[in-house]
């Protein structure tokens, strides 16, 4: 496995965050798994994956409670990201939703608060609500999720819209649609991308990605797993944060170690051949 390590990703305000964090989608859904999920997040924190992503939507807030338990006594080491429903995206709704999230998380503030996806509430109201929360100290910064290029351009024209710190979208080698215009736009405007499902969601695409012979050969060369190669590919440029979810200790350690894998130009070319970049505008993948 390569010894060099990817550095963290710098947010617009200069804050460095780990290039690989931890996701919590599907956590909190099974009471019998609660202790294992808390331990998993704590293990990840100890391994340097101190960015944890969650949302009020995940298990109706139960995932936030898992995060809250996991960060007890470690809050100053952890960068917490949570997300608000679109129907909570006006000033009053964000205030109430944020307060409820903070209570479940057991903290006074969120490091990053995201609009989960675009709904019917105008961006102007969302920006005002986010900025109010920031002034009050309830959140340190805010961003968006599942917004495509046209949405970002619209947001950027609004007063305060350029304060958006992150766009969280689906991204992995078998889903590269954002590379056509959204990823370049985000680079140009210094908005880091946070990649959810960086190893692909379960099903056909995940199997296609992780069982592909090329991915397997590259993994063997690095003494790594195919999942680690998939993660290393996502973070290859230094401006994308990956947030894989894992509960098994083996997978947690693999995720953390993936930050050490630096793919060669030839390996990147091989992956490009079997999982080509888009040649035209693609609909934004959302799961």
C-alpha positions in Angstrom: 0.0 0.0 0.0 1.4 3.4 -0.9 3.0 5.3 2.0 2.2 8.8 0.9 -1.0 10.2 2.4 -3.6 12.5 0.9 -3.8 15.8 2.8 -7.1 17.1 4.1 -9.4 19.3 2.1 -9.5 23.0 2.8 -12.9 24.6 3.1 -13.5 28.2 1.8 -12.8 29.7 5.3 -9.5 27.9 5.5 -10.6 25.1 7.8 -8.9 21.7 7.0 -11.1 18.6 7.2 -10.2 15.0 6.6 -10.3 13.8 3.0 -12.1 10.7 4.2 -14.9 11.0 6.8 -17.7 8.8 8.0 -21.3 8.6 6.8 -24.2 7.5 8.9 -27.0 6.8 6.4 -29.0 3.8 7.6 -27.5 4.0 11.2 -30.0 4.3 14.0 -32.6 2.1 12.3 -32.0 -1.0 14.4 -31.8 -0.7 18.2 -29.8 -3.9 18.5 -27.1 -2.4 16.3 -26.9 0.9 18.3 -23.8 0.0 20.4 -21.9 -1.4 17.4 -22.7 1.8 15.4 -21.5 4.1 18.2 -18.3 2.0 18.6 -17.8 2.1 14.8 -17.9 5.9 14.7 -15.6 6.2 17.7 -13.1 3.8 16.1 -13.2 5.9 12.9 -12.5 9.1 15.0 -9.5 7.5 16.6 -8.2 6.5 13.1 -8.5 10.2 12.0 -11.8 10.1 10.2 -13.1 13.0 12.4 -15.6 14.3 10.0 -19.0 12.7 10.6 -22.0 13.3 8.3 -25.6 12.8 9.3 -29.0 14.3 8.8 -32.3 14.8 10.5 -33.8 12.5 7.9 -31.7 9.5 8.7 -33.8 7.1 10.8 -36.0 10.1 11.8 -33.2 11.6 13.8 -31.9 8.4 15.4 -28.7 8.6 13.4 -28.0 12.0 15.0 -28.5 10.5 18.4 -25.9 7.8 17.5 -23.5 10.5 16.5 -24.2 12.4 19.7 -23.3 9.3 21.8 -20.2 8.6 19.7 -18.7 12.1 20.1 -19.2 12.4 23.9 -15.9 13.5 25.3 -14.5 13.9 21.8 -16.6 16.9 20.5 -13.6 19.2 20.1 -11.9 16.6 17.9 -14.9 16.1 15.6 -16.3 18.0 12.6 -20.1 17.3 12.6 -22.1 17.7 9.4 -25.9 17.5 9.5 -28.7 18.3 7.1 -32.1 19.9 7.0 -35.2 18.7 5.1 -36.1 21.0 2.1 -39.5 21.8 3.8 -37.6 23.2 6.8 -35.5 25.5 4.5 -37.0 28.9 5.5 -35.7 30.9 8.3 -38.2 29.8 10.9 -38.1 26.1 9.8 -34.3 26.0 9.8 -34.1 27.5 13.3 -36.5 24.8 14.7 -34.9 22.0 12.7 -31.4 23.0 13.7 -32.3 23.3 17.4 -33.8 19.8 17.3 -30.7 18.4 15.5 -28.4 20.0 18.0 -30.4 18.5 20.9 -30.2 15.0 19.4 -26.5 15.5 18.7 -25.9 16.7 22.3 -23.9 19.7 21.1 -24.3 23.5 21.0 -23.3 23.9 17.4 -22.9 22.1 14.1 -19.7 22.5 12.2 -21.5 22.4 8.8 -25.3 22.5 8.2 -26.6 21.5 4.7 -29.8 21.9 2.8 -30.5 18.2 2.0 -31.9 18.8 -1.4 -33.8 21.6 -3.2 -37.5 21.9 -2.4 -40.1 24.6 -3.1 -38.7 27.2 -0.6 -36.7 29.9 -2.5 -33.0 29.9 -2.0 -33.2 33.5 -0.7 -35.1 32.4 2.4 -32.7 29.5 2.9 -29.6 31.7 2.7 -31.2 34.2 5.2 -32.0 31.3 7.6 -28.5 29.8 7.3 -26.8 33.1 7.8 -29.0 33.8 10.9 -28.0 30.5 12.4 -24.3 31.3 11.7 -24.5 34.7 13.3 -26.2 33.1 16.4 -23.4 30.5 16.6 -25.7 27.5 16.1 -23.7 26.6 13.0 -20.1 27.4 12.0 -20.8 27.3 8.2 -23.5 26.1 5.8 -23.7 24.3 2.5 -26.0 22.4 0.2 -26.5 18.8 -1.0 -27.8 17.4 -4.3 -27.6 20.7 -6.2 -26.6 20.7 -9.9 -24.7 23.4 -11.7 -27.7 25.6 -12.6 -28.8 25.5 -9.0 -25.4 26.5 -7.8 -25.2 29.3 -10.3 -28.6 30.6 -9.1 -27.5 30.4 -5.5 -24.3 32.3 -6.3 -26.2 35.3 -7.6 -28.0 35.8 -4.3 -26.8 38.0 -1.4 -24.9 35.7 0.9 -25.1 32.8 -1.6 -21.3 32.7 -2.0 -21.0 31.7 1.7 -21.9 28.2 0.7 -19.1 26.0 1.9 -19.8 22.6 0.4 -21.9 20.8 -2.2 -22.6 17.1 -1.2 -23.5 14.9 -4.1 -23.3 11.3 -5.2 -20.0 10.5 -6.8 -17.9 7.4 -7.5 -16.1 5.9 -10.5 -19.3 4.3 -11.9 -21.2 7.6 -11.6 -19.1 10.4 -13.0 -21.8 12.7 -14.3 -20.7 15.6 -12.1 -17.4 15.8 -13.9 -18.9 17.3 -17.0 -19.8 20.7 -15.5 -20.7 20.6 -11.8 -17.2 19.5 -10.5 -15.4 22.0 -12.7 -17.8 24.7 -11.5 -17.2 23.8 -7.9 -13.4 23.9 -8.4 -13.6 27.3 -10.1 -15.7 28.7 -7.3 -13.6 27.0 -4.5 -16.5 24.9 -3.3 -15.3 21.5 -2.1 -17.5 18.5 -3.1 -18.5 16.0 -0.5 -19.1 12.6 -2.1 -21.7 10.3 -0.6 -21.9 6.7 -1.6 -18.2 6.9 -2.7 -18.1 3.1 -3.0 -21.4 3.0 -4.8 -24.8 2.1 -3.2 -25.6 -1.6 -3.0 -26.8 -3.4 -6.1 -25.7 -3.6 -9.7 -23.4 -0.5 -9.7 -21.6 -1.5 -6.6 -21.0 -5.0 -7.9 -19.9 -3.6 -11.3 -17.4 -1.3 -9.6 -15.9 -3.5 -6.9 -15.8 -6.7 -8.9 -14.3 -5.2 -12.1 -11.0 -7.0 -13.0 -9.2 -3.7 -13.5 -10.1 -2.5 -10.0 -9.1 -5.9 -8.7 -5.7 -5.8 -10.4 -5.0 -2.3 -9.1 -6.1 -3.3 -5.6 -3.7 -6.3 -5.8 -0.8 -4.0 -6.8 -1.4 -1.8 -3.8 -2.1 -4.6 -1.4 -5.5 -3.1 -0.9 -9.2 -4.0 -1.3 -11.3 -3.0 -4.3 -13.3 -0.7 -2.0 -10.1 1.1 -1.0 -9.2 1.7 -4.6 -12.7 3.1 -5.2 -12.2 5.5 -2.3 -8.7 6.4 -3.4 -10.1 7.3 -6.9 -12.8 9.6 -5.4 -10.3 11.6 -3.4 -7.5 11.6 -6.0 -7.7 15.3 -6.9 -7.5 16.7 -3.3 -10.8 18.7 -3.5 -13.3 15.9 -2.8 -14.2 14.6 0.6 -15.5 11.0 0.7 -17.9 9.9 3.4 -18.3 6.1 3.3 -20.4 4.4 6.0 -19.0 1.4 7.8 -19.8 -0.5 11.0 -17.5 -3.5 10.7 -14.1 -2.8 12.2 -12.3 -4.2 9.2 -14.1 -1.9 6.8 -13.6 1.1 9.1 -9.8 0.5 9.1 -9.8 0.0 5.4 -11.6 3.3 4.8 -9.0 5.1 7.0 -6.1 3.4 5.2 -7.5 4.3 1.8 -6.3 7.9 2.4 -2.7 6.6 2.0 -3.3 5.1 -1.5 -2.1 7.3 -4.3 -3.1 6.0 -7.7 -0.6 6.3 -10.6 -1.3 8.1 -13.8 -1.4 4.7 -15.6 -3.9 3.3 -13.0 -6.1 6.4 -13.4 -6.0 5.9 -17.2 -7.0 2.3 -16.8 -10.0 3.2 -14.6 -10.9 5.9 -17.2 -11.0 3.3 -19.9 -13.5 1.0 -18.1 -15.4 3.8 -16.3 -15.2 6.7 -18.7 -15.8 10.3 -17.9 -19.0 11.8 -19.3 -19.0 13.4 -22.8 -22.2 15.3 -22.3 -24.4 16.7 -19.6 -25.8 14.0 -17.3 -28.8 14.2 -14.9 -27.5 14.5 -11.3 -27.5 11.1 -9.7 -29.4 11.0 -6.4 -30.2 8.2 -4.1 
